[in-house]
Amino acid sequence: MASDDDSNMDNASVYSFASSKCETPVMDEGKEEEGCDDGYYDDFEDKLMDAMSSATEKSVRARILALEAMTKAFKTRFMYDFIEERKVTILDILEKAIKKGKGEEQGVAANLSSIVAVTLGLSDDTEFIFKDMTSTLLTALTDTTISPSIRAKCATALGVNLFIHGDSRASEGGDIVKSTMEALAGNFCGSCLKGNGAVPTNLSPATTNMHTAALTSWALLLTLQSSSAIYHFAETLGLKVSEILESPDVELRIVAGETLALLYEICRESDADFELDNHDYLLERLKQLATDSQKSRGKKDRRIQRSSFRDILRGVEEGYSPSDVVKFSSQRLVLNSWCRKRQYDSICAVLSSGMNLHLTENDLLRDIFGLGAAVSETNGAGRISKFERRMENIAAQKARTKNLSKLRDKRADVII
């Protein structure tokens, strides 16, 4: 589990949570261990409990491995009941790891906090827990002694955590959301033009990645705001976001462009004629990026940039909305707005390979994306478990081998 490979396999070792066969001896009168079905026992939760215990050990490496194990477990299985019963313990582990941990441990804990938030959703029981978690992540984001790569993960976690639990903050005047968005803006503005109009060129890749994560989370939290609040952000930070289009980093430029398209989309819902003060310049710059052929940029970067900015230009100029289709299980999710696309991309960045599973089983995500109640995969499909399918395949293989052996022994005639 030390690797970052996010495989969809549910079955693997202690930190990969293997499913193993029950050992039936040691039971009274030869009875099998309670809970076993046909000699098969899924010890996934037992190994997960071991990982939670290891998350409090003195060894830093042991704690990191345990947090990574929990991360993979909560991605590859939807474990609402398990987390709900232990939410205080789990959130306490994460908070201590972010506050007192160093480097990689903080980053893994920040990412895991987002997965827990997506799994648990919003309730009266979780509100006070995630309020403390948000404050912890915000402190880490603004701590310049922490490496930019770790602060980037804290920025991503802040965006997702507040997106899930942000509605409850409205009754508090939105102070937490407001202060978080201010902190995120203060972060990504480091990639805006300098006072003399020059483009910052001395930023490290890790710092640029941190600015990208901060802008992404800021845009995600925009989708929670009222129309009046969106207008305020457009007036105060719209020009700053436009300046980031000059960044030498292609990913940061694309996020800035999508954020501008998102601003235009939301503002035009109440004002069809909405435009930023630099609208003409913005259109010209977007056209340049949509047709960029500079040899100084990599071929792959140019291709991705042109494809992205063609859509962004149409969004700003014509009000075009993306129309992407995500297929999962036997269902389809249509991303038909910049707002919906930003929400999907941000949550997908956290869940990665577990996104399709959560879209299928997680009621919170199904509600966010308008998918309705969860549909059982067994309804009308006749699907069986992996174990049952494997046993059937083994039995069929044995039958084929036995039949072929008989034919060979008797030198059976072959009828053509």
Sequence and secondary structure as in RCSB ss.txt:
>XXXX:A:sequence
MASDDDSNMDNASVYSFASSKCETPVMDEGKEEEGCDDGYYDDFEDKLMDAMSSATEKSVRARILALEAMTKAFK
TRFMYDFIEERKVTILDILEKAIKKGKGEEQGVAANLSSIVAVTLGLSDDTEFIFKDMTSTLLTALTDTTISPSI
RAKCATALGVNLFIHGDSRASEGGDIVKSTMEALAGNFCGSCLKGNGAVPTNLSPATTNMHTAALTSWALLLTLQ
SSSAIYHFAETLGLKVSEILESPDVELRIVAGETLALLYEICRESDADFELDNHDYLLERLKQLATDSQKSRGKK
DRRIQRSSFRDILRGVEEGYSPSDVVKFSSQRLVLNSWCRKRQYDSICAVLSSGMNLHLTENDLLRDIFGLGAAV
SETNGAGRISKFERRMENIAAQKARTKNLSKLRDKRADVII
>XXXX:A:secstr
  S         SGGGT  EE    SSGGG   TT BTTEE  HHHHHHHHHHHTTSS HHHHHHHHHHHHHHHH
HS  HHHHHHTHHHHHHHHHHHHHH  THHHHHHHHHHHHHHHHH S HHHHHHHHHHHHHHHHHHT TTS HHH
HHHHHHHHHHHHHHHGGGGGGGTTHHHHHHHHHHHHHHGGGS  TTS       HHHHHHHHHHHHHHHHHHTTS
 HHHHHHHHHHHHHHHHHGGG S HHHHHHHHHHHHHHHHHHTTT TT   TTHHHHHHHHHHHHT   TTS HH
HHHHHHHHHHHHHHHHHH     EEEEETTEEEEE SHHHHHHHHHHHHHHGGGHHHHHHH HHHHHHTT  S  
 TTTTT    HHHHHHHHHHHHHHHHHHHHHHHHHT     
